[in-house]
């Protein structure tokens, strides 16, 4: 989220691709591209502090960050509010991960980083246990202990169950 005195820019998950939806979230449109996104209760509460809430999908948020850096030389200051973190932590405690199953091992030939806004999550080259969710998405456990989703071409199967 980027804040100024009048506006709160809020990054929101897509209605189409989000599998974890915080209870009480509402569907709104991304201000830039118009796709449906989820606005969480904590983000909705920002209306009490700001004159305007600008919901953006992750793709449009990334584009705005890139444009801001190109234009001003500075990256937009985006952060997660305490209320949003509390909301996410409560959801995770009530809905623990576990639908991903170990399905073999993969090798990464280069360091893989998470997409915006999760670039700090990374896995260096090496062999990893691979986890696959019911939709076929492949993940490994990154060096910080979080799951890191992999894209085709970022890994090779060594063993597959």
mmCIF file of the C-alpha atoms, coordinates in Angstrom:
data_MODEL
# 
_entry.id   MODEL 
# 
loop_
_atom_site.group_PDB 
_atom_site.id 
_atom_site.type_symbol 
_atom_site.label_atom_id 
_atom_site.label_alt_id 
_atom_site.label_comp_id 
_atom_site.label_asym_id 
_atom_site.label_entity_id 
_atom_site.label_seq_id 
_atom_site.pdbx_PDB_ins_code 
_atom_site.Cartn_x 
_atom_site.Cartn_y 
_atom_site.Cartn_z 
_atom_site.occupancy 
_atom_site.B_iso_or_equiv 
_atom_site.pdbx_formal_charge 
_atom_site.auth_seq_id 
_atom_site.auth_comp_id 
_atom_site.auth_asym_id 
_atom_site.auth_atom_id 
_atom_site.pdbx_PDB_model_num 
ATOM 1   C CA . UNK A 1 1   ? 0.000   0.000   0.000   1.00 0.00 ? 1   UNK A CA 1 
ATOM 2   C CA . UNK A 1 2   ? 1.249   3.482   -0.832  1.00 0.00 ? 2   UNK A CA 1 
ATOM 3   C CA . UNK A 1 3   ? 0.030   6.310   1.358   1.00 0.00 ? 3   UNK A CA 1 
ATOM 4   C CA . UNK A 1 4   ? -0.275  10.021  0.915   1.00 0.00 ? 4   UNK A CA 1 
ATOM 5   C CA . UNK A 1 5   ? -2.541  12.420  2.776   1.00 0.00 ? 5   UNK A CA 1 
ATOM 6   C CA . UNK A 1 6   ? -5.483  11.982  0.437   1.00 0.00 ? 6   UNK A CA 1 
ATOM 7   C CA . UNK A 1 7   ? -5.153  8.539   -1.120  1.00 0.00 ? 7   UNK A CA 1 
ATOM 8   C CA . UNK A 1 8   ? -4.352  4.959   -0.109  1.00 0.00 ? 8   UNK A CA 1 
ATOM 9   C CA . UNK A 1 9   ? -3.244  2.726   -2.975  1.00 0.00 ? 9   UNK A CA 1 
ATOM 10  C CA . UNK A 1 10  ? -4.085  -0.854  -2.007  1.00 0.00 ? 10  UNK A CA 1 
ATOM 11  C CA . UNK A 1 11  ? -2.739  -3.980  -3.710  1.00 0.00 ? 11  UNK A CA 1 
ATOM 12  C CA . UNK A 1 12  ? -5.454  -6.608  -4.080  1.00 0.00 ? 12  UNK A CA 1 
ATOM 13  C CA . UNK A 1 13  ? -5.557  -10.225 -5.225  1.00 0.00 ? 13  UNK A CA 1 
ATOM 14  C CA . UNK A 1 14  ? -7.429  -11.108 -8.399  1.00 0.00 ? 14  UNK A CA 1 
ATOM 15  C CA . UNK A 1 15  ? -10.851 -12.719 -8.016  1.00 0.00 ? 15  UNK A CA 1 
ATOM 16  C CA . UNK A 1 16  ? -9.878  -15.161 -10.787 1.00 0.00 ? 16  UNK A CA 1 
ATOM 17  C CA . UNK A 1 17  ? -6.516  -16.330 -9.416  1.00 0.00 ? 17  UNK A CA 1 
ATOM 18  C CA . UNK A 1 18  ? -6.757  -15.881 -5.639  1.00 0.00 ? 18  UNK A CA 1 
ATOM 19  C CA . UNK A 1 19  ? -7.295  -19.148 -3.825  1.00 0.00 ? 19  UNK A CA 1 
ATOM 20  C CA . UNK A 1 20  ? -7.052  -17.709 -0.296  1.00 0.00 ? 20  UNK A CA 1 
ATOM 21  C CA . UNK A 1 21  ? -9.678  -15.044 0.344   1.00 0.00 ? 21  UNK A CA 1 
ATOM 22  C CA . UNK A 1 22  ? -9.868  -13.297 3.713   1.00 0.00 ? 22  UNK A CA 1 
ATOM 23  C CA . UNK A 1 23  ? -13.436 -13.615 5.084   1.00 0.00 ? 23  UNK A CA 1 
ATOM 24  C CA . UNK A 1 24  ? -15.379 -10.391 4.665   1.00 0.00 ? 24  UNK A CA 1 
ATOM 25  C CA . UNK A 1 25  ? -13.492 -9.328  1.530   1.00 0.00 ? 25  UNK A CA 1 
ATOM 26  C CA . UNK A 1 26  ? -15.536 -7.618  -1.159  1.00 0.00 ? 26  UNK A CA 1 
ATOM 27  C CA . UNK A 1 27  ? -15.201 -7.620  -4.938  1.00 0.00 ? 27  UNK A CA 1 
ATOM 28  C CA . UNK A 1 28  ? -14.129 -4.304  -6.435  1.00 0.00 ? 28  UNK A CA 1 
ATOM 29  C CA . UNK A 1 29  ? -12.480 -3.308  -9.704  1.00 0.00 ? 29  UNK A CA 1 
ATOM 30  C CA . UNK A 1 30  ? -8.792  -2.567  -10.195 1.00 0.00 ? 30  UNK A CA 1 
ATOM 31  C CA . UNK A 1 31  ? -8.679  1.171   -10.807 1.00 0.00 ? 31  UNK A CA 1 
ATOM 32  C CA . UNK A 1 32  ? -6.242  0.828   -13.711 1.00 0.00 ? 32  UNK A CA 1 
ATOM 33  C CA . UNK A 1 33  ? -7.362  -2.260  -15.680 1.00 0.00 ? 33  UNK A CA 1 
ATOM 34  C CA . UNK A 1 34  ? -10.865 -2.988  -14.370 1.00 0.00 ? 34  UNK A CA 1 
ATOM 35  C CA . UNK A 1 35  ? -10.446 -6.662  -13.439 1.00 0.00 ? 35  UNK A CA 1 
ATOM 36  C CA . UNK A 1 36  ? -12.273 -7.863  -10.339 1.00 0.00 ? 36  UNK A CA 1 
ATOM 37  C CA . UNK A 1 37  ? -10.103 -7.957  -7.208  1.00 0.00 ? 37  UNK A CA 1 
ATOM 38  C CA . UNK A 1 38  ? -10.665 -8.731  -3.517  1.00 0.00 ? 38  UNK A CA 1 
ATOM 39  C CA . UNK A 1 39  ? -10.597 -5.776  -1.100  1.00 0.00 ? 39  UNK A CA 1 
ATOM 40  C CA . UNK A 1 40  ? -10.084 -7.071  2.430   1.00 0.00 ? 40  UNK A CA 1 
ATOM 41  C CA . UNK A 1 41  ? -11.913 -5.693  5.478   1.00 0.00 ? 41  UNK A CA 1 
ATOM 42  C CA . UNK A 1 42  ? -8.702  -4.068  6.800   1.00 0.00 ? 42  UNK A CA 1 
ATOM 43  C CA . UNK A 1 43  ? -8.152  -2.344  3.462   1.00 0.00 ? 43  UNK A CA 1 
ATOM 44  C CA . UNK A 1 44  ? -11.795 -1.230  3.378   1.00 0.00 ? 44  UNK A CA 1 
ATOM 45  C CA . UNK A 1 45  ? -11.255 0.418   6.784   1.00 0.00 ? 45  UNK A CA 1 
ATOM 46  C CA . UNK A 1 46  ? -8.713  2.768   5.206   1.00 0.00 ? 46  UNK A CA 1 
ATOM 47  C CA . UNK A 1 47  ? -11.692 4.789   3.937   1.00 0.00 ? 47  UNK A CA 1 
ATOM 48  C CA . UNK A 1 48  ? -11.893 6.216   7.459   1.00 0.00 ? 48  UNK A CA 1 
ATOM 49  C CA . UNK A 1 49  ? -8.329  7.555   7.208   1.00 0.00 ? 49  UNK A CA 1 
ATOM 50  C CA . UNK A 1 50  ? -8.072  8.609   3.560   1.00 0.00 ? 50  UNK A CA 1 
ATOM 51  C CA . UNK A 1 51  ? -10.270 10.558  1.174   1.00 0.00 ? 51  UNK A CA 1 
ATOM 52  C CA . UNK A 1 52  ? -9.782  7.956   -1.556  1.00 0.00 ? 52  UNK A CA 1 
ATOM 53  C CA . UNK A 1 53  ? -8.924  4.250   -1.749  1.00 0.00 ? 53  UNK A CA 1 
ATOM 54  C CA . UNK A 1 54  ? -7.371  3.109   -5.028  1.00 0.00 ? 54  UNK A CA 1 
ATOM 55  C CA . UNK A 1 55  ? -7.494  -0.692  -5.366  1.00 0.00 ? 55  UNK A CA 1 
ATOM 56  C CA . UNK A 1 56  ? -4.957  -2.162  -7.813  1.00 0.00 ? 56  UNK A CA 1 
ATOM 57  C CA . UNK A 1 57  ? -4.349  -5.718  -8.982  1.00 0.00 ? 57  UNK A CA 1 
ATOM 58  C CA . UNK A 1 58  ? -0.778  -6.948  -8.473  1.00 0.00 ? 58  UNK A CA 1 
ATOM 59  C CA . UNK A 1 59  ? 0.062   -6.466  -12.149 1.00 0.00 ? 59  UNK A CA 1 
ATOM 60  C CA . UNK A 1 60  ? -1.065  -2.827  -12.210 1.00 0.00 ? 60  UNK A CA 1 
ATOM 61  C CA . UNK A 1 61  ? 0.647   -2.189  -8.869  1.00 0.00 ? 61  UNK A CA 1 
ATOM 62  C CA . UNK A 1 62  ? 3.881   -3.519  -10.337 1.00 0.00 ? 62  UNK A CA 1 
ATOM 63  C CA . UNK A 1 63  ? 3.461   -1.308  -13.423 1.00 0.00 ? 63  UNK A CA 1 
ATOM 64  C CA . UNK A 1 64  ? 2.925   1.765   -11.232 1.00 0.00 ? 64  UNK A CA 1 
ATOM 65  C CA . UNK A 1 65  ? 6.031   0.965   -9.200  1.00 0.00 ? 65  UNK A CA 1 
ATOM 66  C CA . UNK A 1 66  ? 8.099   0.572   -12.374 1.00 0.00 ? 66  UNK A CA 1 
ATOM 67  C CA . UNK A 1 67  ? 6.692   3.795   -13.843 1.00 0.00 ? 67  UNK A CA 1 
ATOM 68  C CA . UNK A 1 68  ? 7.387   5.703   -10.622 1.00 0.00 ? 68  UNK A CA 1 
ATOM 69  C CA . UNK A 1 69  ? 10.991  4.522   -10.549 1.00 0.00 ? 69  UNK A CA 1 
ATOM 70  C CA . UNK A 1 70  ? 11.447  5.407   -14.227 1.00 0.00 ? 70  UNK A CA 1 
ATOM 71  C CA . UNK A 1 71  ? 9.896   8.853   -13.762 1.00 0.00 ? 71  UNK A CA 1 
ATOM 72  C CA . UNK A 1 72  ? 11.231  9.879   -10.351 1.00 0.00 ? 72  UNK A CA 1 
ATOM 73  C CA . UNK A 1 73  ? 14.141  7.501   -9.770  1.00 0.00 ? 73  UNK A CA 1 
ATOM 74  C CA . UNK A 1 74  ? 12.425  6.366   -6.567  1.00 0.00 ? 74  UNK A CA 1 
ATOM 75  C CA . UNK A 1 75  ? 10.410  3.250   -5.830  1.00 0.00 ? 75  UNK A CA 1 
ATOM 76  C CA . UNK A 1 76  ? 6.935   3.876   -4.415  1.00 0.00 ? 76  UNK A CA 1 
ATOM 77  C CA . UNK A 1 77  ? 6.780   3.315   -0.684  1.00 0.00 ? 77  UNK A CA 1 
ATOM 78  C CA . UNK A 1 78  ? 4.393   0.393   -0.331  1.00 0.00 ? 78  UNK A CA 1 
ATOM 79  C CA . UNK A 1 79  ? 3.857   -1.525  2.860   1.00 0.00 ? 79  UNK A CA 1 
ATOM 80  C CA . UNK A 1 80  ? 1.378   -3.780  4.596   1.00 0.00 ? 80  UNK A CA 1 
ATOM 81  C CA . UNK A 1 81  ? -0.598  -2.265  7.440   1.00 0.00 ? 81  UNK A CA 1 
ATOM 82  C CA . UNK A 1 82  ? -0.647  -3.966  10.842  1.00 0.00 ? 82  UNK A CA 1 
ATOM 83  C CA . UNK A 1 83  ? -4.392  -4.542  10.448  1.00 0.00 ? 83  UNK A CA 1 
ATOM 84  C CA . UNK A 1 84  ? -3.812  -6.350  7.146   1.00 0.00 ? 84  UNK A CA 1 
ATOM 85  C CA . UNK A 1 85  ? -1.047  -8.510  8.638   1.00 0.00 ? 85  UNK A CA 1 
ATOM 86  C CA . UNK A 1 86  ? -3.312  -9.403  11.581  1.00 0.00 ? 86  UNK A CA 1 
ATOM 87  C CA . UNK A 1 87  ? -6.064  -10.289 9.131   1.00 0.00 ? 87  UNK A CA 1 
ATOM 88  C CA . UNK A 1 88  ? -3.767  -12.521 7.052   1.00 0.00 ? 88  UNK A CA 1 
ATOM 89  C CA . UNK A 1 89  ? -2.248  -14.216 10.126  1.00 0.00 ? 89  UNK A CA 1 
ATOM 90  C CA . UNK A 1 90  ? -5.710  -14.982 11.513  1.00 0.00 ? 90  UNK A CA 1 
ATOM 91  C CA . UNK A 1 91  ? -6.750  -16.458 8.154   1.00 0.00 ? 91  UNK A CA 1 
ATOM 92  C CA . UNK A 1 92  ? -3.621  -18.632 7.976   1.00 0.00 ? 92  UNK A CA 1 
ATOM 93  C CA . UNK A 1 93  ? -4.135  -19.913 11.532  1.00 0.00 ? 93  UNK A CA 1 
ATOM 94  C CA . UNK A 1 94  ? -7.729  -20.851 10.697  1.00 0.00 ? 94  UNK A CA 1 
ATOM 95  C CA . UNK A 1 95  ? -6.849  -22.282 7.268   1.00 0.00 ? 95  UNK A CA 1 
ATOM 96  C CA . UNK A 1 96  ? -3.370  -23.788 7.558   1.00 0.00 ? 96  UNK A CA 1 
ATOM 97  C CA . UNK A 1 97  ? -1.578  -24.720 4.359   1.00 0.00 ? 97  UNK A CA 1 
ATOM 98  C CA . UNK A 1 98  ? -1.602  -28.403 3.682   1.00 0.00 ? 98  UNK A CA 1 
ATOM 99  C CA . UNK A 1 99  ? -3.250  -28.928 0.351   1.00 0.00 ? 99  UNK A CA 1 
ATOM 100 C CA . UNK A 1 100 ? 0.153   -29.043 -1.369  1.00 0.00 ? 100 UNK A CA 1 
ATOM 101 C CA . UNK A 1 101 ? 1.567   -32.557 -1.520  1.00 0.00 ? 101 UNK A CA 1 
ATOM 102 C CA . UNK A 1 102 ? 5.190   -33.636 -1.966  1.00 0.00 ? 102 UNK A CA 1 
ATOM 103 C CA . UNK A 1 103 ? 5.485   -34.922 -5.496  1.00 0.00 ? 103 UNK A CA 1 
ATOM 104 C CA . UNK A 1 104 ? 9.209   -35.453 -5.991  1.00 0.00 ? 104 UNK A CA 1 
ATOM 105 C CA . UNK A 1 105 ? 12.275  -33.282 -6.330  1.00 0.00 ? 105 UNK A CA 1 
ATOM 106 C CA . UNK A 1 106 ? 13.354  -30.519 -8.681  1.00 0.00 ? 106 UNK A CA 1 
ATOM 107 C CA . UNK A 1 107 ? 16.595  -28.762 -9.491  1.00 0.00 ? 107 UNK A CA 1 
ATOM 108 C CA . UNK A 1 108 ? 16.916  -25.006 -9.827  1.00 0.00 ? 108 UNK A CA 1 
ATOM 109 C CA . UNK A 1 109 ? 19.825  -23.923 -12.013 1.00 0.00 ? 109 UNK A CA 1 
ATOM 110 C CA . UNK A 1 110 ? 19.621  -20.258 -10.998 1.00 0.00 ? 110 UNK A CA 1 
ATOM 111 C CA . UNK A 1 111 ? 18.252  -18.215 -8.107  1.00 0.00 ? 111 UNK A CA 1 
ATOM 112 C CA . UNK A 1 112 ? 14.476  -17.898 -8.346  1.00 0.00 ? 112 UNK A CA 1 
ATOM 113 C CA . UNK A 1 113 ? 12.695  -14.976 -6.679  1.00 0.00 ? 113 UNK A CA 1 
ATOM 114 C CA . UNK A 1 114 ? 9.022   -14.438 -5.947  1.00 0.00 ? 114 UNK A CA 1 
ATOM 115 C CA . UNK A 1 115 ? 7.019   -12.090 -8.127  1.00 0.00 ? 115 UNK A CA 1 
ATOM 116 C CA . UNK A 1 116 ? 5.975   -8.636  -6.978  1.00 0.00 ? 116 UNK A CA 1 
ATOM 117 C CA . UNK A 1 117 ? 5.427   -7.945  -4.107  1.00 0.00 ? 117 UNK A CA 1 
ATOM 118 C CA . UNK A 1 118 ? 7.294   -11.013 -2.819  1.00 0.00 ? 118 UNK A CA 1 
ATOM 119 C CA . UNK A 1 119 ? 10.752  -10.458 -4.362  1.00 0.00 ? 119 UNK A CA 1 
ATOM 120 C CA . UNK A 1 120 ? 12.435  -11.055 -0.987  1.00 0.00 ? 120 UNK A CA 1 
ATOM 121 C CA . UNK A 1 121 ? 11.373  -14.733 -1.127  1.00 0.00 ? 121 UNK A CA 1 
ATOM 122 C CA . UNK A 1 122 ? 14.089  -16.596 -3.017  1.00 0.00 ? 122 UNK A CA 1 
ATOM 123 C CA . UNK A 1 123 ? 15.594  -20.014 -3.579  1.00 0.00 ? 123 UNK A CA 1 
ATOM 124 C CA . UNK A 1 124 ? 19.236  -20.299 -4.724  1.00 0.00 ? 124 UNK A CA 1 
ATOM 125 C CA . UNK A 1 125 ? 20.365  -22.966 -7.211  1.00 0.00 ? 125 UNK A CA 1 
ATOM 126 C CA . UNK A 1 126 ? 20.098  -26.508 -5.856  1.00 0.00 ? 126 UNK A CA 1 
ATOM 127 C CA . UNK A 1 127 ? 17.878  -29.543 -5.371  1.00 0.00 ? 127 UNK A CA 1 
ATOM 128 C CA . UNK A 1 128 ? 14.544  -29.110 -3.561  1.00 0.00 ? 128 UNK A CA 1 
ATOM 129 C CA . UNK A 1 129 ? 11.571  -31.222 -2.557  1.00 0.00 ? 129 UNK A CA 1 
ATOM 130 C CA . UNK A 1 130 ? 8.732   -30.221 -4.864  1.00 0.00 ? 130 UNK A CA 1 
ATOM 131 C CA . UNK A 1 131 ? 5.152   -29.623 -3.737  1.00 0.00 ? 131 UNK A CA 1 
ATOM 132 C CA . UNK A 1 132 ? 2.195   -29.592 -6.111  1.00 0.00 ? 132 UNK A CA 1 
ATOM 133 C CA . UNK A 1 133 ? -1.226  -28.132 -5.330  1.00 0.00 ? 133 UNK A CA 1 
ATOM 134 C CA . UNK A 1 134 ? -4.517  -29.530 -6.709  1.00 0.00 ? 134 UNK A CA 1 
ATOM 135 C CA . UNK A 1 135 ? -4.255  -27.178 -9.710  1.00 0.00 ? 135 UNK A CA 1 
ATOM 136 C CA . UNK A 1 136 ? -0.787  -28.467 -10.678 1.00 0.00 ? 136 UNK A CA 1 
ATOM 137 C CA . UNK A 1 137 ? 1.232   -25.466 -9.476  1.00 0.00 ? 137 UNK A CA 1 
ATOM 138 C CA . UNK A 1 138 ? 4.734   -26.452 -8.349  1.00 0.00 ? 138 UNK A CA 1 
ATOM 139 C CA . UNK A 1 139 ? 6.380   -24.923 -5.258  1.00 0.00 ? 139 UNK A CA 1 
ATOM 140 C CA . UNK A 1 140 ? 9.534   -25.355 -3.192  1.00 0.00 ? 140 UNK A CA 1 
ATOM 141 C CA . UNK A 1 141 ? 10.413  -24.143 0.283   1.00 0.00 ? 141 UNK A CA 1 
ATOM 142 C CA . UNK A 1 142 ? 12.508  -20.978 -0.114  1.00 0.00 ? 142 UNK A CA 1 
ATOM 143 C CA . UNK A 1 143 ? 15.514  -20.114 2.040   1.00 0.00 ? 143 UNK A CA 1 
ATOM 144 C CA . UNK A 1 144 ? 13.303  -18.119 4.456   1.00 0.00 ? 144 UNK A CA 1 
ATOM 145 C CA . UNK A 1 145 ? 10.986  -21.119 4.985   1.00 0.00 ? 145 UNK A CA 1 
ATOM 146 C CA . UNK A 1 146 ? 8.113   -19.800 2.864   1.00 0.00 ? 146 UNK A CA 1 
ATOM 147 C CA . UNK A 1 147 ? 6.633   -21.573 -0.136  1.00 0.00 ? 147 UNK A CA 1 
ATOM 148 C CA . UNK A 1 148 ? 7.877   -20.209 -3.465  1.00 0.00 ? 148 UNK A CA 1 
ATOM 149 C CA . UNK A 1 149 ? 5.846   -20.917 -6.582  1.00 0.00 ? 149 UNK A CA 1 
ATOM 150 C CA . UNK A 1 150 ? 7.817   -21.928 -9.667  1.00 0.00 ? 150 UNK A CA 1 
ATOM 151 C CA . UNK A 1 151 ? 7.028   -21.226 -13.294 1.00 0.00 ? 151 UNK A CA 1 
ATOM 152 C CA . UNK A 1 152 ? 7.669   -23.643 -16.166 1.00 0.00 ? 152 UNK A CA 1 
ATOM 153 C CA . UNK A 1 153 ? 11.261  -23.191 -17.293 1.00 0.00 ? 153 UNK A CA 1 
ATOM 154 C CA . UNK A 1 154 ? 12.522  -22.272 -13.808 1.00 0.00 ? 154 UNK A CA 1 
ATOM 155 C CA . UNK A 1 155 ? 13.051  -25.904 -12.742 1.00 0.00 ? 155 UNK A CA 1 
ATOM 156 C CA . UNK A 1 156 ? 13.647  -29.429 -13.982 1.00 0.00 ? 156 UNK A CA 1 
ATOM 157 C CA . UNK A 1 157 ? 12.090  -32.526 -12.409 1.00 0.00 ? 157 UNK A CA 1 
ATOM 158 C CA . UNK A 1 158 ? 14.649  -34.934 -10.959 1.00 0.00 ? 158 UNK A CA 1 
ATOM 159 C CA . UNK A 1 159 ? 12.078  -37.366 -9.569  1.00 0.00 ? 159 UNK A CA 1 
ATOM 160 C CA . UNK A 1 160 ? 8.321   -37.221 -9.878  1.00 0.00 ? 160 UNK A CA 1 
ATOM 161 C CA . UNK A 1 161 ? 5.879   -39.367 -7.905  1.00 0.00 ? 161 UNK A CA 1 
# 
